[in-house]
Amino acid sequence: MKLYYSPGACSLSPHIVLRETGTAFDLEQVSTGTKTTKSGGDYLQINPKGYVPALEMQDGEVLTEGPAIVQYIADSADATAILPKAGTKERYRVMEWLNFITSELHKSYSPLFNKQVPEAYKTMVKEKLAQRFDWLEEHFKASDYLMGKAFGVADAYLFTVLRWGQYVGIDMGKWPAVSAYLDRIDKRPSVQAALKAEGLVK
């Protein structure tokens, strides 16, 4: 497999899952600004959408969209410890979390990274995100991870999205249980390896 990524972007989520499952893979960095790969390729020929992540699968086909990619990686590795089997109620709960993260959190961050968006609108976005964080705070007061006591693919995604707060002026310390959750995940060997590979930590 080959993962096309941009450091710290949402592609960090499948990067973590690849390492968590022990899957053999290659990394190819992408400039989302120039739409080129680090080796000089035209990224739009790989993923016409122009954004990361994209995963070149074993058969050479390319899969896009992070929530689909993390499920594919875990299923390919038969990693039921981080992703319940298809058809089970637990699998649908994971999909519920993945959809919540992508629709309610991930996309909300986009305007916060855009210099052309008015500050008043960014303030409204942060207030909306704070409501979502309040809800997550209550969840993590009772659960170590999204699905209870065990780390899963949805946690890799949530960790990736929540850590963006440090770049857009959101102090996650306002939510102690969420902050403790982030610390737990940050300590995982797979997470540290992914962060180091992307140049995000020394």
Secondary structure, DSSP 4 states (H G I P E B T S, - for coil): -EEEE-TTSTTHHHHHHHHHHT---EEEEEETTTTEETTS-BHHHH-TT--S-EEE-TTS-EEE-HHHHHHHHHHHTT-TTTSPPTTSHHHHHHHHHHHHIIIIIIHHHGGGG-TTS-HHHHHHHHHHHHHHHHHHHHHHHH-SBTTBSS--HHHHHHHHHHTTHHHHT--GGGSHHHHHHHHHHHTSHHHHHHHHHTTS--
